[in-house]
């Protein structure tokens, strides 16, 4: 995704820049630098942005009959484990930990 594409997506979106940044787990400053072209958008962040704005699903394991909301439901026990792992690794929230894991997967998987 280019800075120009991102700027158009943000301007066309009903949420503001801060809300969008929060939704995808980045800071408002980061999205601002991307929009100005001061910082390159990584391959994994591009995939997350395309998923957020266009609903493009980079995961072949999710069929067209299912949506992401059915894929990311965790049991209470799973959520406790995720929370512990997030805390151990210094993340502020379990959501931040999950987002970092997805980005890591996308960065290291050349098929997506």
Buried (B, 14 or more C-beta within 10 A) or exposed (E): BEBEBBBEBBEEBEEEBEEBBBEBBBEBEBBBBBBEEEBEBEEBBBBBBBBBBEEEBBBEEEEEEEEEEEEEEEEEEEEEEBBEBBEEEEBEEBBBBBBBBBBEBBBEEEEB
